[in-house]
Amino acid sequence: MKELLVATRNHGKIKELATLIPNENVLRLKSLDDFQNIKDVEETGNTFAENAALKAASYSSQTGLWSLADDSGLEVISLGNKPGIYSARYAVENATDQENLLKLLQELNFKKNPDRTARFVCVMCVADKNGIIRHTTRGVCEVRIALNSSGTNGFGYDPVFIPDGFEQTFGELSDKIKRDISHRAIAVKKIIEYLSEIATS
């Protein structure tokens, strides 16, 4: 395997993954935008793992490439672990990051003294070119939700969640720190050894 499809159109996610997956001279990354007429996969699963597997299997079958897909989201304790698998479309379908952030903060601020502890979860699946899931990993970053949005270094909910042990939001932290502690970084670190093995086989 010389090419790996990163099954997303989210440019922020692609950029982040490119910094986490080493040795691009051996393993060349592709995104969904590199393919015409590809059919988007509906995320009908009930868990992060089910959605990641659906995407990895379907996109590898469509392109004939090994595929890496993830599903990730924010689970806020006082909101009953919402938005969860609906994190990307929490406000409305095809919501912008700002719309999702605004809804989240409004719901928390509406509560009296809400528990602002939360976790960001990322599940990654790798499927071979025949659509068979070969490897799955999970990463978790424990956080608390800030009172207000702050910082522009990132995407999604980065400006409102503060990882344990820090006072800054993910939107304020450097890429170097995030490469060590983010939910996605943790999941990728667990999968890098596997990708390295199949990339050189």
N, C-alpha and C positions, 0 to 999 in steps of 0.2 A: 504494500500500500504506500503510494507516494503522495496521494491527494486525500484530504479529509474535508468533507462538507460540514461546515458549521451551520446547522439548520436554523437560521434566523435571518431576519432583515433588519434587526436592531443594530445599527452601526456602533452604538456605544458598547454593546455586548461583544461584537466582533473585535473591536479595538482592544477591549479588556482581555479577551481570550488569546489574542495574538501575542500579548505581552506575557501571558502565563504559560503558553505551550512553546517549549523550546525547539531550537534547531529547525527553523522553517526551511532551510536548504534541503532537509531530508523529508519533511512533511509539509507540503504546500496546502494552505488553507483556502477553501472556497466558501462562498456564501450563497444564499438562495438567489441573490440578485445577479449571480453569474449564469443563471439558467433562464431561458425563455420558456413560457408556457407551462411552468411548473405549477401544480395545483396545491394551494395552501391546505394544510391539514387542520381540521376542526378539532379543538382540544375538548374532547368529550369525556375524558377520564375524571375520576373522583379524587385522585391524589396527584401530587407532583410526579411521582414515579410513573403512573399510568400515562400521563400526558407526555412526559419525556420519551417514553418507549413508543408511543403512537407516532410521534414526530420523527424519531430516529428511523424507525422501520419504514415508514411511508416515503420519506425523502430519499433514503438509500435505494429503495425499490424504483423510484422515479428516475433517479440520476445514474444508478449503477456505481455509485461511490460509497465507500465507508462513510458513515454519517455520525456526527456528534450532536445530540439535541439535549436541551435542558429545559426544565420547568422550575421556576423559582417564584418565591413570593414572601410576603410579610405576614406573620401571624401575630396579632396584637391580643394580649391576654384579656383585657377588659372588653374587647369586641367579640369574644367567643372565637378567637383565632382567625377572625376576618382581617384583611380581605383574602388571605390564603391563595388558593388556585385562581382566584379572580383578581389578583393584584393588578394585572395589566389593564383590566377593564372594569375597575371597581366603580368609577363614577358612571360611565356609560360604555357601550360598545365602541371600540376604537378611541377611547379616551386619551387625552394628552397627559403627559406627566403632571402638569400643573393641575389639571382637573382632578386627577386621582389624589394628589397631595392635599388639595383643598377639601375634598370630601373627608379624607382621613382625619385631618386636623379639626374640622367642624364636628365630626362625630365624637371625637375625644373631648373637645372643649365643651361640648354640650353636657357631658357627664360631670357630676360633682366629685372632685378629687379622684379622677380615674387612675387605675393602675396603668402606667405607661410602659411597663416592661413588655418586650416582644422578642421575636426571633426572626431572622431571615433565613430561609431554607432554600437550598439548591440541590436538585437531583439531576444527574447527568447520565445519559445512556449512549452507548456506542453500538451501532448496528453495522453488520458487514454489508457488502454490496448486494446481497440477496434479501436484505431486510430482516435478518435474524439478529436479535439483541445479544451482544457478546459480553458487555460489561456495564455495570451500573455503580455509581458512587453517590454519596450524599454529603453535603457540607452544611453546617449550621453556624450562624453568627448571632450570639445573644446581644440584644440591644435595648435601648429605651427610646421612646419617641419624644423628640424635642417639642417645645411649646410652639415654635415657629420655624419656618423653612429658612435654612441658611447654607450658603455655599453653592458654587457652580461647577465644582470638579466632580462630575459624575452624571448619572441619569436615573430615571425612575424615582424611587423613594430616597435616594442618597441624601438629599438636603434635610431630611427630617429624622433620620435615625442615627443615634449615637451609640457606637459599640462599647461594650463593657470595658472599663479601664481607661476610657478616653472622655474628654470634655467637648470634643468637636464632632460635628456630624460627618458622615461619609462624604458629603459635598464639600467639606472643608479640609479633609485629610488628604495627604499626598498619595499619589499612585503607588509609591513604594510601600507605604504602610498598608494600603488596601490589598496589595498583592500578597501580603502575609496573613491578613485576618479576615478577609471577606468570605462569605458563604460560598461564593463561586470559586474563589482561590482555593479554599479547602477541598471542594469537590474536584477541582482540576488537578491538584497535587496528588490526589488519590488515583487519578486516571492516567497521569503522565507516564508512569512506568509501563502501563499496558500499551499506551499509544506508541511509545518509543520502541517497544518490542515488535509490534506489528508493522511499524513504519520501515524497519530495517530488515524485515523477514522476506 
